[in-house]
Amino acid sequence: MTQASHLPLTQLSEEERLFFTTVRKFAEETIAPQVQSMDSEQQFAAGLVKQLFDLGLMGIEVPEALGGAGGSFFDAVLAIEAISTVDPAVAVLVDVHNTLVVNALRRWATPAQQQQWLPRLASDTVGAYALSEAGSGSDAFALQTRAETVAGGYRLNGRKLWISNAREAGLFIVFATVDPGAGYRGITAFLVEKGTPGFTVGRKEDKLGIRASSTCELIFDGCEVGEENLLGELGKGYKIAIETLNEGRIGIGAQMLGLAEGAWGHAVRYAKERRQFGKPIADFQAVQFTLAEMATEIEAAKLMVYNAARLKDASLPYMREAAMTKLFASEVAERVASQCVEVFGGNGFVRDYPAEKYYRDAKVGKIYEGTSNMQLATIAKSVLSSR
Ligand SMILES: Cc1cc2nc3c(=O)[nH]c(=O)nc-3n(C[C@H](O)[C@H](O)[C@H](O)COP(=O)(O)OP(=O)(O)OC[C@H]3O[C@@H](n4cnc5c(N)ncnc54)[C@H](O)[C@@H]3O)c2cc1C
C-alpha cells in the first residue's frame, strides 16, 4: 500500500508559518493597543489602513507582476485568522478586500481592468462589495438598483445597504440589474470608482460589533459609468456574486476562528491570574473543563477552515465545505466568546476588559455573507442531492 504523502491539515509550511507569525505580531503590537478606542470611536486609527497595505496584506493573491504578494487563498485565510485574534473589525476590511473584491477582479476582470485596478488594490485603494439592499438580503437577486444603457455605458440608480469598507474604499463592485423583468439573469456587476458623479456614500450604521469597520448605505443617483466599467458579462453578475461569496464564506470562517482563538487566549490568561478561594480560578476543574471545551471546538473549526481553504487552492469542489465552515465557525465563535465572558465573571461584562467585545463581534458571523439559515439551505441541497 502506498503511503499518503499529505501533511496534517494544520501543519503550516515554513513560509505559511512565517507569514502567520508576522501578521500576528503586527496585530498584537500595532492593532491591539488601539482596539478599544477604535471600537468606541467607530473608526480605524489614522494610518492603520496604510500599514495594512505596506505589510502586503491588501494584495495577498494579486500576482507579483501587478504589485501583489502572489500568495495563495490559504495565505489570505491565515492573515484574516491572525488579525481576528486581536480585532475582527480590522480583519473584515482585509477579508472583503481580498476574498471578494480582489478575487472577483482576478477571475472576471479583463486584462485591461486588471492592469488598471490590481496594482492599486495592492498598494493604496480599498475595495468594497455592494450586493445587499434594504429589500434584498438573503434574497439577494431581488435587488432593485437599476443600470440603464446610455451612450457609451450605463446609468446607475438605486441604493445599497450594509456595505463594508464603504468609508475607506476607492473602488466598489456594484451589482445592478440591466433588465428587472429578467430576474437574476439581468444582474450585472460594475466597477464604480469613488468620486464618480452621482455616487455618494450615505449613512454609516451604528453597530453591535465590529464597530470600527464602516458599514454604510450607497446612493446612486444618475451615476454614469463607461462600458469599460462592466465586470464580466452583461447579465452574468449573479454568477460573480454566487462564486465570490462561496469563497468569501471561508474568509468569514477564518475571521470567526481567529476571534475564538483570541477570546480563548484571554480566558486562559485571566483564569491563571484571577484568584478566588485562595487559588487561581484555573485550578478549579469546572474552569479547566470550560477552557478544554473551548479549545476542542476551536480545533474542529480550524480543521474545517483550513480544509476548505486548501480544497479551494487545490481547485477541488469546496462549496459545501465553505458553507459548513462558516456555519460552524460562527457558532463556535459565539459559544467561545460567551464562555470567555463567563470566565472573566463581572469583568467579562464591562468594556475595561477584552471579553465583551469578542462576544459582540461574534454575532455578525451568523449574519453576513449569507445567514446561518442560508448556509443550512446550501448544505441541505448539497447533501440531499448527492444521496
Ligand atoms: C456588519 C455587516 C456588514 C455587511 N457587509 C456587507 C457588504 O459588504 N456587502 C453586502 O452586499 N452586504 C453586506 N451585508 C449584508 C448581509 O449580507 C445581509 O445582512 C445578510 O445577507 C442578511 O440579509 P438581511 O439582513 O436582509 O436579512 P434577511 O434576509 O431579511 O433575513 C432575516 C432572517 O430571516 C431568515 N431568512 C430569510 N430568508 C429565509 C429563507 N428562505 N429560509 C430560512 N430563513 C430565511 C434569515 O436567515 C434571517 O434569520 C452586511 C451586513 C452586516 C450586518
The ligand as an ORCA input file, in Angstrom:
! r2SCAN-3c Opt
* xyz 0 1
  C     -21.963     44.326      9.571
  C     -22.499     43.928      8.239
  C     -21.687     44.057      7.116
  C     -22.189     43.709      5.855
  N     -21.401     43.888      4.743
  C     -21.947     43.690      3.510
  C     -21.197     44.008      2.328
  O     -20.040     44.428      2.404
  N     -21.808     43.862      1.134
  C     -23.078     43.413      1.005
  O     -23.577     43.298     -0.125
  N     -23.822     43.075      2.105
  C     -23.285     43.213      3.348
  N     -24.018     42.912      4.474
  C     -25.389     42.445      4.327
  C     -25.593     40.983      4.708
  O     -25.023     40.157      3.742
  C     -27.080     40.747      4.933
  O     -27.418     41.416      6.129
  C     -27.415     39.276      5.031
  O     -27.278     38.634      3.798
  C     -28.830     39.037      5.562
  O     -29.755     39.790      4.851
  P     -30.850     40.672      5.637
  O     -30.112     41.497      6.629
  O     -31.677     41.369      4.631
  O     -31.704     39.621      6.450
  P     -32.988     38.809      5.854
  O     -32.654     38.210      4.543
  O     -34.185     39.678      5.954
  O     -33.066     37.662      6.935
  C     -33.717     37.829      8.213
  C     -33.886     36.445      8.838
  O     -34.729     35.640      8.011
  C     -34.067     34.426      7.678
  N     -34.460     34.005      6.316
  C     -34.579     34.777      5.204
  N     -34.920     34.033      4.149
  C     -35.005     32.761      4.593
  C     -35.302     31.507      3.987
  N     -35.580     31.411      2.667
  N     -35.283     30.390      4.755
  C     -34.984     30.476      6.077
  N     -34.706     31.611      6.705
  C     -34.712     32.748      5.976
  C     -32.579     34.740      7.764
  O     -31.815     33.563      7.976
  C     -32.556     35.691      8.959
  O     -32.516     34.946     10.148
  C     -23.515     43.203      5.743
  C     -24.312     43.055      6.896
  C     -23.817     43.419      8.129
  C     -24.706     43.268      9.335
*
